[in-house]
C-alpha cells in the first residue's frame, strides 16, 4: 500500500527564529521565562486575577478540581468570577449596624441589627469584629 507524504509545517526552531527577531516578543518571552508560574491554586488565581498570567486549560481544570466542581463545570475562572460579581451586585450585603427585616421562627416579620460581615446579631448575638482573632498568648504558641 503506497503511503502519501505528510505535509509538514514549519519546524519549532523556525518559529523560534521568527519570534526572536521581534524585540517586544523576545522581551515578553524572557520575562515569562524568568518569572516562575505559581503551582498552587491560590497562587494561580491571584496571578490570573492580577493579569500577570493567562491560565492554560490544564490549570483551569486543576482549579475546578481543587474547588470540588463537578465534571460538567466547564466555565473558566474569569467566567465564574464574572457570575459571582453579578450575584453580589444584585444582592449587596447590608452595612454593619443597619437594620434588616426577616421572618422569625413563627413566620412573623422582625427587625434586627446587622453585625460584622453581614452576620445577624440575633443569630450570632456575641459575635463581634475580631472575636475569632487569636490572643497574644495563642499567637506566641503558634510561633
C-alpha positions in Angstrom: 0.0 0.0 0.0 1.6 3.3 -1.1 1.9 5.9 1.6 1.2 9.5 0.9 3.7 12.0 2.0 2.6 14.1 5.0 2.6 17.8 4.8 4.9 19.4 7.3 4.6 22.8 8.8 7.5 25.0 9.9 9.8 23.4 12.4 9.6 24.6 16.0 13.1 26.0 15.5 11.9 28.1 12.6 9.0 29.5 14.7 11.6 30.4 17.4 13.7 32.3 15.0 10.7 34.3 13.7 9.6 35.3 17.2 13.1 36.1 18.5 13.5 38.8 15.8 10.7 40.9 17.3 12.2 42.7 20.3 8.9 43.1 22.1 8.1 39.4 21.9 11.6 38.5 22.9 11.4 40.7 26.0 8.0 39.2 26.9 9.4 35.6 26.4 12.4 36.5 28.6 10.2 37.9 31.3 7.9 34.9 31.2 10.8 32.5 31.5 12.4 34.4 34.4 9.1 34.6 36.4 8.1 31.1 37.7 4.4 30.2 37.4 2.6 29.6 40.6 2.0 25.9 41.4 -0.8 26.2 44.0 -4.5 27.0 43.4 -4.3 30.3 45.4 -1.2 31.5 43.6 -2.7 30.7 40.2 -6.0 32.5 41.0 -4.1 35.5 42.4 -1.8 35.8 39.3 -4.7 35.2 36.8 -6.9 37.9 38.5 -3.9 40.3 38.5 -3.4 39.7 34.8 0.2 38.5 35.2 -0.6 35.1 33.7 -3.1 33.5 31.4 -4.4 30.2 32.7 -3.9 27.1 30.5 -6.7 24.5 30.0 -4.8 22.2 32.4 -4.5 24.9 35.1 -8.2 25.8 34.7 -9.1 22.1 35.2 -6.8 22.0 38.2 -8.6 24.9 39.8 -12.0 23.3 39.1 -10.8 20.0 40.7 -9.3 21.8 43.7 -12.6 23.7 44.3 -14.6 20.4 44.1 -16.6 21.3 41.0 -18.5 18.6 39.1 -17.1 17.2 35.9 -19.8 19.1 34.0 -18.4 22.5 35.1 -16.5 23.9 32.2 -16.5 27.7 33.0 -13.2 29.4 33.3 -12.1 31.3 36.5 -12.9 34.6 34.8 -16.4 33.4 33.9 -17.0 32.2 37.4 -15.7 35.5 38.9 -18.0 37.4 36.5 -21.0 35.4 37.6 -20.1 35.9 41.3 -19.8 39.7 40.7 -23.2 39.8 39.1 -24.8 38.0 42.0 -23.0 40.3 44.6 -24.2 43.3 42.7 -27.8 42.1 42.7 -27.7 41.2 46.4 -25.3 43.5 48.3 -24.6 42.8 51.9 -26.2 45.2 54.4 -23.9 47.5 56.2 -22.9 46.6 59.8 -25.1 48.4 62.3 -28.0 48.7 59.8 -31.3 47.0 60.4 -32.9 44.4 58.2 -36.3 42.6 58.2 -36.5 38.9 58.3 -39.1 36.3 59.3 -38.7 34.7 62.7 -39.3 31.0 63.6 -43.1 31.7 63.6 -43.1 33.5 60.3 -43.6 36.9 61.8 -41.6 39.8 60.3 -38.9 41.1 62.6 -36.4 43.9 62.5 -32.9 43.1 63.6 -29.5 44.8 63.6 -26.8 43.5 61.2 -23.4 42.6 62.8 -20.0 42.4 61.2 -19.5 41.0 57.7 -23.3 40.8 57.3 -23.9 38.5 60.2 -27.1 38.7 62.1 -26.6 39.8 65.7 -29.8 37.9 66.7 -28.5 34.6 65.2 -24.9 35.4 66.5 -25.6 37.7 69.5 -22.0 37.5 70.8 -20.1 37.7 67.5 -18.2 41.0 67.1 -15.4 42.1 64.8 -12.2 40.4 65.8 -13.8 37.8 68.1 -12.1 35.0 66.3 -8.7 36.6 66.3 -6.1 34.7 68.4 -4.9 36.3 71.7 -1.2 37.3 72.0 -0.7 34.2 74.1 -2.3 32.0 71.4 -0.1 33.7 68.8 3.0 33.0 70.8 2.1 29.3 71.0 1.6 29.2 67.2 5.2 30.5 66.8 
